Amino acid sequence: MYNNPYTNYNQQLEREKLDGQIAKLQQMRDQLNQPLQPSINQTFQLASSPTMGIKYANSIEDVNKEVVYVDTPYFSHDLSVVWIKNAKGNVKAFELTEIVPKDEKDMIIENLQMQINEMREEIKNAKSISTNVNEANSSEEPTNVSVPRTSKKK
């Protein structure tokens, strides 16, 4: 039993494990004895990061006061005007209108209203042509038509 190679091998493995654990403990003790060095973290931010989202302004003067590093949109509070300011300080203004999606009924109503307006224009044109023709006929007197004279004899 004492000369069994398996027991010698197991004892050698146990010794190696113990030696490894002792080495780790000595390393931990050495680290505790050393003075602690604080970790230094430095963050450099050269330009402000562009903030996403909506920026509001009351007027173009408010937009001109702001300093920007990238193209930045500013909206009026009622969302009717948008100003876009670039890094050079140039400001462009745009008007916004809401686009309301139309369903089939709205398109039919719009088409019928256009037809009604066209018919009204045709009626106006027809009336103006007929009044022009009537005025032209009434203002011109025929040249070779004699006017009969009536006599009053009793």
C-alpha positions as semicolon CSV with decimal commas, in nm:
position;residue;x (nm);y (nm);z (nm)
1;M;0,000;0,000;0,000
2;Y;0,285;0,236;0,067
3;N;0,448;0,165;-0,263
4;N;0,129;0,212;-0,460
5;P;0,199;0,458;-0,743
6;Y;-0,160;0,597;-0,735
7;T;-0,135;0,713;-0,376
8;N;0,199;0,879;-0,446
9;Y;0,043;1,056;-0,747
10;N;-0,257;1,177;-0,538
11;Q;-0,028;1,305;-0,265
12;Q;0,177;1,495;-0,521
13;L;-0,140;1,656;-0,662
14;E;-0,249;1,758;-0,314
15;R;0,093;1,915;-0,244
16;E;0,079;2,110;-0,573
17;K;-0,269;2,240;-0,487
18;L;-0,153;2,345;-0,140
19;D;0,158;2,513;-0,282
20;G;-0,060;2,704;-0,531
21;Q;-0,295;2,820;-0,255
22;I;0,001;2,926;-0,039
23;A;0,143;3,125;-0,333
24;K;-0,193;3,300;-0,383
25;L;-0,214;3,387;-0,014
26;Q;0,139;3,531;-0,016
27;Q;0,053;3,737;-0,326
28;M;-0,259;3,874;-0,157
29;R;-0,056;3,959;0,157
30;D;0,202;4,143;-0,055
31;Q;-0,074;4,342;-0,227
32;L;-0,220;4,445;0,109
33;N;0,119;4,569;0,230
34;Q;0,167;4,790;-0,077
35;P;0,023;5,144;-0,062
36;L;-0,298;5,177;-0,258
37;Q;-0,271;5,377;-0,580
38;P;-0,593;5,554;-0,670
39;S;-0,709;5,486;-1,021
40;I;-0,706;5,794;-1,237
41;N;-0,988;5,837;-1,486
42;Q;-0,981;6,138;-1,713
43;T;-1,256;6,224;-1,953
44;F;-1,198;6,495;-2,209
45;Q;-1,499;6,651;-2,374
46;L;-1,387;6,900;-2,635
47;A;-1,729;6,989;-2,772
48;S;-2,071;6,950;-2,631
49;S;-2,248;6,646;-2,762
50;P;-2,548;6,714;-2,979
51;T;-2,864;6,674;-2,778
52;M;-3,143;6,499;-2,953
53;G;-3,495;6,616;-2,905
54;I;-3,692;6,929;-2,966
55;K;-3,562;7,272;-2,872
56;Y;-3,816;7,549;-2,840
57;A;-3,771;7,921;-2,904
58;N;-4,010;8,214;-2,889
59;S;-3,847;8,414;-3,169
60;I;-3,548;8,425;-3,399
61;E;-3,371;8,645;-3,144
62;D;-3,377;8,355;-2,898
63;V;-3,227;8,131;-3,165
64;N;-2,951;8,381;-3,242
65;K;-2,851;8,395;-2,873
66;E;-2,780;8,020;-2,858
67;V;-2,437;7,878;-2,942
68;V;-2,448;7,557;-3,144
69;Y;-2,180;7,320;-3,275
70;V;-2,396;7,121;-3,520
71;D;-2,708;7,197;-3,722
72;T;-2,978;7,243;-3,459
73;P;-3,354;7,285;-3,517
74;Y;-3,560;7,518;-3,296
75;F;-3,940;7,502;-3,304
76;S;-4,193;7,767;-3,207
77;H;-4,425;7,658;-2,928
78;D;-4,721;7,625;-3,164
79;L;-4,502;7,427;-3,411
80;S;-4,581;7,666;-3,698
81;V;-4,220;7,783;-3,752
82;V;-3,888;7,600;-3,742
83;W;-3,549;7,771;-3,737
84;I;-3,236;7,572;-3,824
85;K;-2,910;7,717;-3,697
86;N;-2,573;7,585;-3,816
87;A;-2,231;7,603;-3,651
88;K;-2,142;7,921;-3,842
89;G;-2,439;8,100;-3,686
90;N;-2,654;8,115;-4,001
91;V;-3,025;8,069;-3,937
92;K;-3,286;7,948;-4,187
93;A;-3,657;7,983;-4,112
94;F;-3,932;7,754;-4,241
95;E;-4,311;7,758;-4,202
96;L;-4,478;7,431;-4,108
97;T;-4,828;7,324;-4,200
98;E;-5,004;7,012;-4,087
99;I;-5,083;6,754;-4,351
100;V;-5,412;6,589;-4,268
101;P;-5,453;6,249;-4,433
102;K;-5,769;6,222;-4,645
103;D;-5,985;5,917;-4,662
104;E;-6,199;5,817;-4,961
105;K;-6,501;6,023;-4,851
106;D;-6,293;6,339;-4,814
107;M;-6,151;6,293;-5,164
108;I;-6,501;6,248;-5,311
109;I;-6,624;6,563;-5,136
110;E;-6,324;6,760;-5,259
111;N;-6,380;6,637;-5,617
112;L;-6,748;6,735;-5,606
113;Q;-6,662;7,080;-5,472
114;M;-6,418;7,131;-5,760
115;Q;-6,689;7,031;-6,009
116;I;-6,936;7,276;-5,849
117;N;-6,681;7,557;-5,872
118;E;-6,613;7,476;-6,239
119;M;-6,986;7,484;-6,316
120;R;-7,023;7,819;-6,139
121;E;-6,740;7,958;-6,353
122;E;-6,908;7,826;-6,669
123;I;-7,238;7,988;-6,566
124;K;-7,063;8,321;-6,501
125;N;-6,890;8,302;-6,838
126;A;-7,217;8,217;-7,016
127;K;-7,398;8,509;-6,847
128;S;-7,122;8,753;-6,933
129;I;-7,124;8,639;-7,298
130;S;-7,504;8,673;-7,323
131;T;-7,504;9,020;-7,165
132;N;-7,228;9,129;-7,402
133;V;-7,426;9,003;-7,701
134;N;-7,746;9,179;-7,580
135;E;-7,562;9,505;-7,519
136;A;-7,402;9,485;-7,861
137;N;-7,741;9,429;-8,029
138;S;-7,918;9,708;-7,842
139;S;-7,649;9,967;-7,899
140;E;-7,633;9,916;-8,275
141;E;-7,914;10,066;-8,480
142;P;-7,967;9,947;-8,830
143;T;-7,877;10,209;-9,087
144;N;-8,131;10,133;-9,364
145;V;-8,437;10,082;-9,150
146;S;-8,679;10,370;-9,167
147;V;-8,865;10,484;-8,868
148;P;-9,235;10,507;-8,947
149;R;-9,393;10,837;-8,863
150;T;-9,739;10,838;-8,743
151;S;-9,965;11,125;-8,811
152;K;-10,238;11,240;-8,588
153;K;-10,527;11,312;-8,815
154;K;-10,880;11,307;-8,701
